[in-house]
Amino acid sequence: MRRLTLGISLLLLFCGTVSAQNLTPAEIKDINGVFSDYDKPGSPGCALGIYRNGSIVYAQGYGMASLELGVPITPKTVFDIGSTSKQFTAFSILLLQQQGKLSVDDDIRMFMPEIPDYGHRITLHHLMTHTSGMRDYAGLFDLAGVPEQNLTNDQDAVDLIVRQKALNFNPGDVWDYSNTGFFLLSQVLKRVTGKTLRDFDQENIFTPLGMTSTQIFNEHTLVIPHRATGYSYDKERNTFGVEMSNFEQTGDGSVQTSVEDLQRWDENFYTAKLGGADLIKQMQVVGKLTNGEEHGYAAGLEITKYRGEPAVRHGGAWAGYRAELLRFPQQHTSIAVLCNVAQSVPQSRADRVADVVLSGVLAPVPAKQGNPGAITLAPERMQQYVGVYKNDKDQYQRIELSDGKLWLSNYGLELVPLSTSEFGIKVTDGKVSFSPNQMSLRILASEKAEKYYMIQTHAPKDLTHFVGDYYSSELDATWQLRLQNGKLTAHVKHSDSPEMALDPVSDNIFTIEGGSLRFEDERGSPRRAFLTVDRIRNIEFVKN
């Protein structure tokens, strides 16, 4: 009998399943259905963990951890959880505050005097709540022609941040997601303790909680046992390709963990075994802007509601990895979805699992908010929405009609008609709603909808005036603007970055990948340009 029991246990482990306490066969079928698109050979996929009352009630792997080696995903598979890591960094900083070694109200320049003086105090709390105004360093690397596959270390990131001449906004005035804040918190911790975040968290979080498969990736040659490879689907080749990163920065990401280990971390929000009740409470206090308005973000955690039920959550996306940890504190129930494919949208999957396991608790979905399913809409009906839209942050979106389909062209995302004026976004759970001359855009369901207004566009008479090399001291990079087949393109010199199309909006403004490049003339010729994209505003370029 002992041998039979052991054999069954090993079989369940191999198949990637752990337990199924308090779940009916019908519920398990519905839950597994959420991941059916990846539950097959030859596909990467996801690991699911459902936690209730201090235990894992269901854990399952779907798809392959390694397509090269044919290794399946199990609950023990380790993933890079991207920005879901931010809560560990915030917890570490609050531990140091508890020990009297710093205060979240301290100015960042107390610890890192090389950060420029922008004329405003930037506190650790600003950094922790995305209200610092500091430009996103990951985006800056991208604009400088340094993709995530390149090898970069902490000093590379610090040097890039220090070169920035301005903030996006005054600290505390606006909430705008920025990885820079949490990366700098890891640097503050290192200078205060003399330890890397990897070593500090291993000693103060992972080991005490028994998270034996969890570690922080801060050196590109590290071997991470049981880690899945990250993948992304390549439409042109109609297959999956490897998508990994050699960035060595920590704080904003880089935690490697499994759904089994995350349960131990999640449970600490109830037991307060580490940190104590006061620290756990601080982790979940929503921040406020200088005008007193709450912005919904706490210490590396989003405090929100899902179908009327209070929820605490955070997602992550890095290289080919995607993650979501969703907790319902009043129900002592959590859902972790960790994936190794870039197109997996784990937030939507976690929500769908919650719909099953908390079906008797969640508020009904009003009919007008429900997803009515895709409909067929004639191209001529969709043509009215084609155009350029702008929001109050000088961010632009282009809606294009191609092959009878509507596209959010900045992201290459197909819009799926749900009604004559509302569209779902393929691959995400977001929506786009149109009304006369305006658009409401929400890439992910949890995001606040952004309003964009349709604008009239025209092209400059002579594009050759803009051709040339433009250097940015903030990026330490040169953009080469060239005219090809009558269109203006930009390429980062000495990089493998793809060419970017510049589409004219007016005599001196062009859209580029969701943002804008604005030129300023001197004596009738463009001499300077200012780039604004998501999380980064007004990067200066000077024409050589």
Helices and strands as residue ranges (DSSP letters): H 2-15, E 17-20, H 25-33, E 46-52, E 55-62, E 64-66, E 71-72, E 79-80, G 82-85, H 86-98, G 108-110, H 124-128, H 137-143, E 151-152, H 154-162, H 179-193, H 197-201, I 202-206, H 207-209, E 215-216, E 231-234, E 239-242, E 246-247, E 255-257, H 259-271, H 276-283, E 302-306, E 309-318, E 321-328, G 329-331, E 333-339, H 346-357, G 367-369, H 379-382, G 383-385, E 387-390, E 396-402, E 405-408, E 413-417, E 422-425, E 431-435, E 438-442, E 450-455, G 463-466, E 468-472, E 477-484, E 487-492, E 500-504, E 509-512, E 515-522, E 525-533, E 536-543
